[in-house]
Amino acid sequence: MKRLRSLDFFMGTGFALIGLYVMFDGYIAYVSPALATVEKSVNPGVTTLFVGGFLALLGVVLALIGMRGAGNPFLKAAEVIPETLRKKSFLKGVLAMACIGVYFFVFWGRIPYILSTFIFLAGMMFLFKGGAWWKIGIVSGTTVAIIWYVFGVLAMIPLP
Amino acid sequence: MGFEQIFSEVLKTLNLEFILLIGMGTLIGLIVGALPGLTTTMGIALLTGITFKFSGHSAIALLMGLYVGGVSGGSLSAILIGIPGTPANASSTLDGFPLALRGQGAQAIFIARAASVIGTVFGILCLAFFTPLLTNLALKFTSAEFCLLGLFGVLISGTLTGADLPMKGWIAGIFGLTIGMIGMDELTAWHRLTFGSPELIGGVPFIPIMIGFFGIPQVVESLMSEQDVLVAVLDKTRIKIMEILRQWWVALRAGLIGVGIGIIPGVGEDVASWVSYGVAKKASKHPEEYGKGSIEGLVAAETADNSCIGGAIIPLLSLGIPGSPPAAVLLGAFLIHGVRPGPMLSFEFPAFTYQAVSWLLVATLFMFVLSVLIARPMQKILQIKNAILMPIVAVLCAIGSFSLDLRFIDIVLVFFAGLIGIVFKKGKYPPAPLVLGIILGPLVDTNFRRALKASGGDFSIFFTRPVSLALIIATVLLILGQLGVFGAIRDKWRRRKQTEAQTTIS
């Protein structure tokens, strides 16, 4: 529970900061000369100020709950972070996101879709021990073929 | 529109093309629902992208079939491998899997399926009956009511789904409202929270956000865990139909609970099935059997989560406020295909509610037949490793979001929504209020300012109309209740009574 409350402190602080930024954006709209002719009650900044304020308030309350529950959240974080970084499951999660990131931001649009998707599927299945290489090859190839046919041919979506 | 015209409109959408599409949607839903790691919400979001080019009503019919199949499909994996395919079937695992392990898997699947059919039909009948009534009521609502209804919906969704702290549900909901406000303001064309990006001027597209928020964390989480799957063998024993007929009272109660919870914005099928399971256990003559293979427990869980489908669509069609996360994504699909749910639906598409009822009934029939047919093949499919399945899901997330508007920014949004989803899961923030907040953000914002414009900036408009006042009181009571105010008042009153009693005695 202390771990969760430590995370609550940091997330609450984050939400409070987001709420403050949202309020700031709302304030800019509220006082903008470009909207001087708009009735104040209809000004787009009104709801933004309310919602941002509510978010900031809830964020602060959550941060306080987190601080009360975790004791010293910074000390708890200093204890938890190195432990988490050493966990195999965490590293697998990072690897998964990294693979997805490479597919989305490096392959997409730069390498033809069929090739990039095959490399991504085969690579990820291999990294996460999906089975023998030839099984991975067959599954990846079949999947790419089906996706290409369904999306590229039937749905007529211009694949990159 | 008269009854004959409505009937003729309904029949137009029950041709062979529609029926096959509904069947296909139900089959996809059953498979998506059965595979742990894929949820009904994700399935609807992904298929919305794929069906973008279909004609409006045919795409919606297919997605409704997927909704029905998805909610029921999860019970297959719950029974066969003890892992619920969707959160809605988590309570079915408690009794379904033990039944399968002692050689009654086929019986358990039949009971679950029959309960699903009963629940879905019950929910659909309630949908047909209550939607027109609620629509007539909603036609009397003004901007003030809609604004407060949206806000109340987000808060109550947060309260009921915030497992750790209700406040986290509220934060998720308000964060969702914030995301919903990104883009060009409808009333003044001012750009809010766009960070100078021209691609955000049109707002944050809902479907890629949903795909990223639900899909990517599931992919990552499934790949992080290594779990051996124990698959129960499907027996060939005779199905006993009387077993389900004996549970008629349990099914009826579960149906009512499911519809009731479905109507509450953003709560959904998983809460419905757990509440129904809990109520059934408390009311049971044999509560000790629950968790060990109780047919009553299985019926209560499956009936409720399926009747919730109809319940969730009631506020969706009548108020434009979805009753569950899958219904929320369905709302996005409706809007993409030019169907605007809410009170005006009865004017723009007068027969739509009844068309939806007919599609859901057809989907229910397909669900029953197809789930019996695919039970044995699914045994093999459920043994597919996550290392094989999850990369495919990641690819579908990318192509599903890209196919809507053919923009790279949508893929970027999927990635970042996925990161937010992972953080939310880690911090135990419920996803349903966020979904509802994104959907209802524009509704709350625009109606709030329209109400103020109509009243000339006077806030009393929110207090002088009876429904608005009731919603404000309900919202305040909800917040005070969760902050422990009533508990503190009750404790203080009890202490005072004790002190007075002690003073009297002495």
Interface residues (C-beta under 8 A of the other chain):
Chain A: L4 L7 D8 M11 F15 I18 V22 D25 G26 A29 S32 A34 L35 V38 E39 K40 S41 V42 N43 P44 V46 T47 T48 V51 G52 F54 L55 L58 G59 V61 L62 I65 S89 F90 K92 G93 L95 A96 M97 C99 I100 G101 Y103 F104 F105 W108 G109 T117 F120 L121 M124 M125 F128 K129 G130 G131 I136 V139 T143 I147 V150 F151 A155 M156 I157 P158 L159
Chain B: I50 F52 K53 D164 L165 M167 K168 W170 I171 I174 F175 L177 T178 M181 D185 L187 T188 W190 R192 L193 I216 V219 V220 E221 L223 M224 S225 K385 N386 A387 I388 M390 P391 I392 A394 V395 L396 A398 I399 F402 S403 L406 F408 I411 V412 V414 F415 G418 L419 I422 V423 K426 G427 K428 V444 D445 F448 R449 L452 K453 G456 G457
